[in-house]
Amino acid sequence: MDDDLLSQVDALARRYGVLGQVTEVRGGVANRGFVFGDKLFLRVARPGFEVDLRKETTVVPIARAAGVLTPAIIEYDDGRAVIDAPYVVMERVHGAEPTAVPIELAEHLARLHDACSPDLPDLPDLPDLPRDDWGDPWRTIDDLAGRGYLDTGAAQWLTDWFRRLSTRFDRGRPKTLIHGDVAAHNLLVDTDGRLTALIDWGDATVAPAEVDFAKLPLEDVAALLPGYIRHSRSAGAEDELAAAAVWLHLEWALGKLPATPWPGQRHWTAPTASRLLGLLRFFAAAPPAPWSTLT
């Protein structure tokens, strides 16, 4: 099967005039990626991720129209005439994964969230995307306590923490189109560390805008929020956004505790305790207001 796919990729490369200039980029979970010469990039959906790739063909033009830095889609094909899987040929954007989250990301997330906020007049026709919400942390806490992951005192402390956070922001705010996987491995930067692209829109969904800050360490979120608010037409106050970010990090951290360990993954949230330790590290460093008021 692998040899069959590679021969099919070569057939497509011949059509684009880049035969002999194809290199596979290893590591993609949802897609196999291939450099197609200097200007193009091919992504082929892995089994089970076909819908995500089709979703990108709708979401990427919305993001680009909003001014978000992301590669243009040149061709999408799911007819399996050339490659026996859906694929996209995209503009190739040169860059590397950042070692520090670029501050320009704040402006581009603001552009994305503003472009599709339901209370704005320029709402695009959104695709049928899965909807995410705030979850039910109190049920999560009860479940963890019942299964022996939390003692009674810790469960009560966490219950009270979520109760306090719930008074600090509005969970009923309108949702918007989000990227859904804003993390270092989906960012490209130039040699000066400036953002060149936000890539991989397979997890895009309609959700609270704050969810796009849930996969970044809180240190990065704290650095990005002032710029995000400055560039946004619809963002709330910094203390509200910060409270929502802490809610999401804590709720997702608790949900991850009973998961089966998945070693060898590069994302910082892959280990089951990483989010909780990230919260501990962030608050132990005595962050400034409004973060210092959210414990």
N, C-alpha and C positions, 0 to 999 in steps of 0.2 A: 504493500500500500504506500509506503514512504517513497519508494522508487517511482511509483505511478504518479504521485503528487508532484515530485520534483520534475518529472518529464512534462507534466501539464504546466507547471510554472515556467519551464523553459519555452513552451509553446506560446504562452502569453508574453514572455519577455521578447520573443522573436517579433511578435506583433508590434510591441512598443519600441523596437529597435535597440534593446539593451541586452540581447543575448550575450552571455559571457561576462556581464556586469551584475550578476545576481549573487547576493550573499544572504544566507538565512541568519536572522537575529534570534538567538535562543532565549527561552524563558517565558514566552507569552502563555498565559493560562487560557484565555478565551480564543486567541487567534495565533496562527503561525505568521511571523513577519519576515519579509524579504526586502532587502535593499534592492531597488530597481534602478541601477545607475546613480547618477548624481542628483537627479531631480524628482524621482518617484519612489514610492514605497508601496509594497503589496502586503495586504493582510488577508489571510484565508481563515474562515471560521472553523474552529474545532467542533466536533460533534457535540450537540447540546447548547451551543452558543450562537446558533444561526440567527435567532431573534434579536440578540444584542447587536449584531453587526447591522442588521436591517434598520434597527432603531437609530443607529448612528447616522444613517443617510438622511434622516429627518432632522435630528438634533443639531448636527454640525452646521448646516446652513443657517439655522436660527442663531447659533452662537457666533458665527462669522459675521452675520448681518448686524449683530450687536457690537461688533468690534473686538470680540475675544480672539486672542492669538491662538489659532488652532489650524491644522493643515486642511486645505481644501480637498474635497472628494472629486476625483477625476472620473472614475467609473465605478459603478456598482453592478454586479451581475450575480443572480441566483439561479440562472437557467442551467448551470452545470454542463454547458456545451464545451467549454474550454477546460475548466477546472471543476472537479467533482465535489464542489462545495461552494457556498456563497463567498464572494471576495469583494474587496474594494481596492482600487488603485488610488493612492492619495499623493498629494504634494509631499515631497520630502523636506522636512525642516531640519536643519543641522543644529546640533546642540548635544549637551550631556546632562545626565541626571544631576541635580544640584546637591551640594553638600550642606547648603543653607537655603531655606525657602526664600525665594526672591520677593522683595517687598512689592514689586509690580503686580504680583498675583492678586493683591487686594483690589486694585482697580478693575481687573478683568472679571473677578467674581461679582463685583458690583454691577458691571455691565450686563453680565449674564442674568443675574437675578432681577434687575430692573426690566430687562427686555421682555420678560414673561410674567411679571407680577400681575395678578388678576385685577388689581385696582388701578392699573394703568390703561390708557386707551389703545395702546399698540400691541395688545395681546395676540400672538400668533396662533395659528391653528395647531395645537399641540398633538403629538402622536399619542396613541393609546399606551401610556407608560404605567408601570406599577407605582402605587402611591405609598409613601412612607409617612410615619407619624412619630409621636413622642414615646410610644410604648407605654407599658404599665409597670413602672418600677416597684410599686408596692406589692404587686403580685409576684414579681421576680424575687423580691426580698423574702416574702412568705415561702416561696418555693425553695429558695436556698436554705432558709432556716429549717424547713421541714426535712430537707435531705442531708442536713448536718454540715453544710458549708459555713453557716454563720451561727454564733451563739445568740441567745436571746437579747443580751445587751447590745451587741453589734447590730442586730436586726432593728432594734428600736432606734438606735442612733442614726442608722441610715434612713429609716422611715421619717424621722424628724428632719433630717437634712433635705430630703426631697420635698417635704412639706414647706420648709422655708424657701427653697428654690422656686416652688410653684407660685409663690406670691411675688416673685421678682420679675416675671415676664409673662406675656400673653401667649398661651399655647393655641389660641384660636386665630392668630394672625393668618392672613391669606398665604397660601402656598405658592410656589413658583417652580420653574424649571431649574434643576440643579445638576451639576456634573455627576455627583454621587461617589466619586473616588478621588478626591483631591488629596494627593499624597506625592511624596518626592518622586516615586517611580513613574508618575504620570506628568512630570514637568520636565521641560528641556530649557537649559540656559546656555548662554554664550560663554566665551572665555572670561568675561568680566562678571559672570554671575547674574546677568540680566535675563529675564524671562524671554524665551523665543517661542514657546508653545505649551499649551495645556492639551494633552492628548488622551486618547482612549475614553470614549463616551459611552461605553457599553453598559455602565451602571447609572446612566442618566435617568432621572425620575422627577415626579412632581412631589415636592416635600417642603417643609420649612426651610428657608434659606440657610438657617444655622447648621443644618445637617452637613453642608459643604465644609464646615470647620471641625467636623467630628473625627476625621482621620489624620489630622495634623496634631502634633504635640501641643499642649496648651501654651507652652512658651512661644510657639510660632503664632498661635491664634491671638495671643495678647499683643504681639508685634504687628499683626495685620489689621486688627479691628479698627484702629483710628483711621487708617487710610481707606479701609472699606467704607466706613461711615462718611468720610469726606467725599468720596466719589459716588455714593449711592443716592438715588432719589427716594428710596422706600425703606431704608434700614431704620431700625429703632435706635434708641439711645445705647451707649456703650455698656452701661450696667445691665441692660436687658439682654443684649447679645451675649455678654459674658456669662450671665446666669444660665441662659439657654445652652451655651457651649459646655458649661460644667455639668448641667443636667445630662446632656447626651453622652459625655465622656464617662460619667459615673454609671449611667444606666447601661451603656454598652459594656463597660468594664465588668459589672456584676453579671450580665448575661453571658460573658465569655468564661467566667470562672469554672463552670463544670465541663467545658469543652475538652475534647480529646487533644492533647498536645500535637502540634504539627511542626516538627523541627525542620530546620533547613530553609525556612522562608525568610525573605529579606525585609519584609514590612515590619515596622516596629510593633504593630499591634498583634502580630501573629501569636507570640507566646501568651498563654492564657492569663497570666498575671500582669502583663506589661501595662495595660491601661491603669490598673489600680496603682501600680508603682509610679506611673507617670503622674497621676494625681498627687501622690505623696511627695514626689520630687518637686513638683511645681509649687505646692503650698508650703513645703518645708523651706523653700527659698525666699519666703516672705514677699510675695508679689505685691505690687502697689494696688491702690484702689482703682477700679471697683472690685478687683479680684479678691483682695484681702477681706472683703465683706461677705464673701459667698460660702464660707465654711459653716 
